[in-house]
Amino acid sequence: MKIAVLVIGILGVLLGIIVSGISLALPEFTSNRVNFEEAMIGVVIGGLIFLFSLLIAIVGLVLVIKNRKKE
């Protein structure tokens, strides 16, 4: 269970990076049909996903380390 928390956190971090990266690339790849202000919505959401998932990954890492020290 503790490993699952860590894996979910890491996958969430990757998702946040991907969402932010795609949102930043949208104005360039769509010949400015999507302006930067519209793309910022995705960047902010991706950043929030990243931060929340980073917190989950850190909690999972702490749980895994504590579990290994008990053994």
C-alpha positions as CSV (number, residue, x, y, z in Angstrom):
1,M,0.0,0.0,0.0
2,K,2.8,2.4,0.8
3,I,4.5,1.7,-2.5
4,A,1.2,2.5,-4.3
5,V,1.1,5.9,-2.7
6,L,4.6,6.6,-3.9
7,V,3.8,5.4,-7.4
8,I,0.6,7.4,-7.6
9,G,2.5,10.5,-6.5
10,I,5.3,10.0,-9.1
11,L,2.7,9.5,-11.9
12,G,0.9,12.6,-10.8
13,V,4.1,14.6,-10.9
14,L,4.7,13.4,-14.4
15,L,1.1,14.3,-15.3
16,G,1.6,17.8,-14.0
17,I,4.8,18.3,-15.9
18,I,3.1,17.0,-19.1
19,V,0.0,19.2,-18.7
20,S,2.1,22.3,-18.1
21,G,4.4,21.5,-21.0
22,I,1.7,21.0,-23.5
23,S,-0.1,24.1,-22.3
24,L,3.1,26.2,-22.7
25,A,3.6,24.7,-26.2
26,L,0.0,25.4,-27.4
27,P,0.5,29.0,-28.5
28,E,3.6,28.1,-30.5
29,F,2.2,25.0,-32.2
30,T,-1.2,26.5,-33.1
31,S,0.2,29.6,-34.8
32,N,-1.2,31.8,-31.9
33,R,-4.8,30.6,-32.4
34,V,-4.5,29.8,-28.6
35,N,-3.1,32.9,-27.0
36,F,-0.8,32.8,-24.0
37,E,-3.5,34.0,-21.5
38,E,-5.7,31.0,-22.5
39,A,-2.8,28.6,-22.2
40,M,-2.0,29.9,-18.7
41,I,-5.2,28.2,-17.4
42,G,-3.6,24.8,-18.3
43,V,-0.2,25.9,-16.9
44,V,-1.8,26.8,-13.5
45,I,-3.8,23.6,-13.4
46,G,-0.7,21.6,-14.3
47,G,1.3,23.3,-11.6
48,L,-1.4,22.6,-9.0
49,I,-1.4,18.9,-10.0
50,F,2.4,18.9,-9.8
51,L,2.5,20.4,-6.3
52,F,-0.3,18.2,-4.9
53,S,1.3,15.0,-6.4
54,L,4.8,16.0,-5.2
55,L,3.3,16.2,-1.7
56,I,1.8,12.7,-2.1
57,A,5.1,11.4,-3.5
58,I,7.0,12.8,-0.5
59,V,4.5,11.2,2.0
60,G,4.8,7.9,0.1
61,L,8.6,8.1,0.2
62,V,8.6,8.7,3.9
63,L,6.2,5.8,4.5
64,V,8.4,3.5,2.4
65,I,11.6,4.6,4.3
66,K,9.9,4.1,7.7
67,N,8.7,0.7,6.7
68,R,12.2,-0.4,5.6
69,K,13.8,0.8,8.8
70,K,11.4,-1.4,10.8
71,E,12.5,-4.5,9.0
